[in-house]
Amino acid sequence: MMVELLTAAMFENKVGQAFVLEEPGAAPTELTLAEVKPLKNYANLARAPFSLIFTTQGAAVLPQRMYELRHAALGTQAFFLVPVGKKDDVVSYQAIFN
């Protein structure tokens, strides 16, 4: 089975849409895709690197690690999320794809 690589183009029309993090024993957490940003392809990789920024509201900050996020059109995908900012009750997370 061939696994399709995720690309920035797959997310560009999803900005502003919800991705839902569901984990056993916890309430679902909705993250909004806030930004899709291409990154420099210094290593001439087959897939152009890119970054995704997600935001969510709430006081809690999720720890840096792998999470499965569900999107209506993309299905469930695994993302390594890193908290990168907090302003008032909005927390930002980044996922980078090389």
ABEGO torsion letter per residue (X at the ends): XBBBBBBAAAAAAABGBBBBBBBBGBBBBBBBBABBBBBBBAAGBABBBBBBBBBBBEABBBBBEBBBBBBAAAEBBBBBBBBABBBEABBBBBBBBX
